[in-house]
Amino acid sequence: MQLLDTNIFIDYLREYGPSIDFFKEIKNSDIIFSAITETEIITGKICNDKSKKEIILGFLSKWKKIEVTNPIAIIAGDICRNKDHIETADAIIAATAIFHGAELLTKNVKHFREIEGLKVRTPY
């Protein structure tokens, strides 16, 4: 199972070639994402346009969204306490991957690689 970080979805929405190729090759059933990713994406100005927001939400609905549960929140809190440089949203995304035993796919491997118990790599 693989958890996609927000930047992978954003690359696709910006029509970045390697991301488009990546999405063509993945099996949707193996992909999950954090509800925090949805939050980060819809904060973009493009979502001021309701029709574009609906398109984005429809795109995200192809994969399983993982809600932020209390166990995930606790793991995220531990990550934030132990890693000064990580933002809460990123800690929640990492905690979601850890809790579900998923590999985190991100373009920001350097940011996440110091988190104990997290499998992380760049997909392209």
C-alpha positions as CSV (number, residue, x, y, z in Angstrom):
1,M,0.0,0.0,0.0
2,Q,1.2,3.5,-0.8
3,L,0.1,6.8,0.7
4,L,0.5,9.8,-1.7
5,D,1.7,13.1,-0.3
6,T,-0.1,16.3,-1.3
7,N,2.7,17.4,-3.7
8,I,2.2,14.3,-5.9
9,F,-1.5,15.3,-6.4
10,I,-0.6,18.9,-7.0
11,D,2.0,18.0,-9.6
12,Y,-0.8,16.1,-11.5
13,L,-3.2,18.9,-11.2
14,R,-0.5,21.3,-12.6
15,E,0.0,18.8,-15.5
16,Y,3.6,18.0,-14.6
17,G,4.6,15.2,-17.1
18,P,6.3,12.7,-14.7
19,S,3.3,12.9,-12.4
20,I,0.9,12.3,-15.2
21,D,2.9,9.2,-16.2
22,F,3.0,8.0,-12.6
23,F,-0.8,8.2,-12.3
24,K,-1.2,6.3,-15.5
25,E,0.8,3.4,-14.1
26,I,-0.5,3.1,-10.6
27,K,-3.2,0.7,-9.4
28,N,-5.9,2.7,-7.7
29,S,-6.6,0.0,-5.2
30,D,-3.1,0.3,-3.7
31,I,-3.3,4.0,-3.1
32,I,-4.5,5.9,-0.1
33,F,-4.2,9.5,1.0
34,S,-4.8,11.5,4.2
35,A,-7.8,13.8,4.6
36,I,-5.2,16.4,5.4
37,T,-4.1,16.2,1.8
38,E,-7.6,17.0,0.7
39,T,-7.5,20.0,3.0
40,E,-4.2,21.2,1.6
41,I,-5.4,20.9,-2.0
42,I,-8.7,22.7,-1.6
43,T,-7.0,25.6,0.1
44,G,-5.6,26.5,-3.3
45,K,-7.0,29.5,-5.1
46,I,-8.2,27.3,-8.0
47,C,-10.9,26.0,-5.6
48,N,-12.5,29.5,-5.4
49,D,-14.1,28.3,-8.6
50,K,-16.7,25.8,-7.4
51,S,-16.7,23.8,-10.7
52,K,-13.0,23.3,-10.5
53,K,-13.2,22.4,-6.8
54,E,-15.8,19.7,-7.7
55,I,-13.5,18.4,-10.5
56,I,-10.6,18.1,-8.0
57,L,-12.8,16.4,-5.4
58,G,-14.0,14.0,-8.0
59,F,-10.3,13.3,-9.0
60,L,-9.5,12.6,-5.3
61,S,-12.5,10.3,-5.0
62,K,-10.7,7.7,-7.1
63,W,-8.6,6.7,-4.1
64,K,-9.3,5.8,-0.5
65,K,-9.2,8.8,1.8
66,I,-8.0,8.1,5.4
67,E,-9.6,10.2,8.1
68,V,-7.5,11.5,10.9
69,T,-8.3,9.2,13.8
70,N,-7.2,9.5,17.4
71,P,-4.4,6.9,17.0
72,I,-3.1,8.8,14.0
73,A,-3.3,12.1,15.9
74,I,-1.2,10.7,18.7
75,I,1.5,9.4,16.4
76,A,1.5,12.8,14.7
77,G,1.9,14.5,18.0
78,D,4.9,12.3,18.8
79,I,6.4,13.2,15.5
80,C,6.0,16.9,16.0
81,R,7.4,16.7,19.5
82,N,10.5,14.8,18.3
83,K,11.1,16.7,15.0
84,D,11.1,20.5,15.3
85,H,11.2,21.1,11.6
86,I,8.0,19.3,10.6
87,E,4.7,21.0,10.3
88,T,1.6,19.5,11.8
89,A,0.0,18.7,8.5
90,D,3.1,16.8,7.3
91,A,3.3,14.9,10.6
92,I,-0.3,13.8,10.2
93,I,0.4,12.6,6.7
94,A,3.5,10.7,8.0
95,A,1.5,9.3,10.9
96,T,-1.2,8.1,8.6
97,A,1.4,6.2,6.5
98,I,3.0,4.7,9.7
99,F,-0.4,3.7,11.2
100,H,-1.5,1.9,8.0
101,G,1.9,0.4,7.2
102,A,2.0,2.3,3.9
103,E,5.0,3.6,2.0
104,L,4.8,7.4,1.7
105,L,5.4,8.7,-1.8
106,T,6.6,12.3,-1.8
107,K,8.8,14.7,-3.7
108,N,10.1,15.8,-0.3
109,V,11.9,12.7,0.9
110,K,14.5,14.7,2.8
111,H,11.8,16.3,4.9
112,F,10.4,12.9,6.0
113,R,13.3,10.5,6.0
114,E,14.3,11.1,9.6
115,I,10.9,9.9,10.9
116,E,11.3,6.6,12.7
117,G,9.1,3.8,11.3
118,L,8.3,5.6,8.1
119,K,9.0,4.1,4.7
120,V,9.4,7.0,2.2
121,R,10.5,7.4,-1.4
122,T,10.0,9.6,-4.4
123,P,7.8,8.2,-7.2
124,Y,9.5,10.0,-10.0
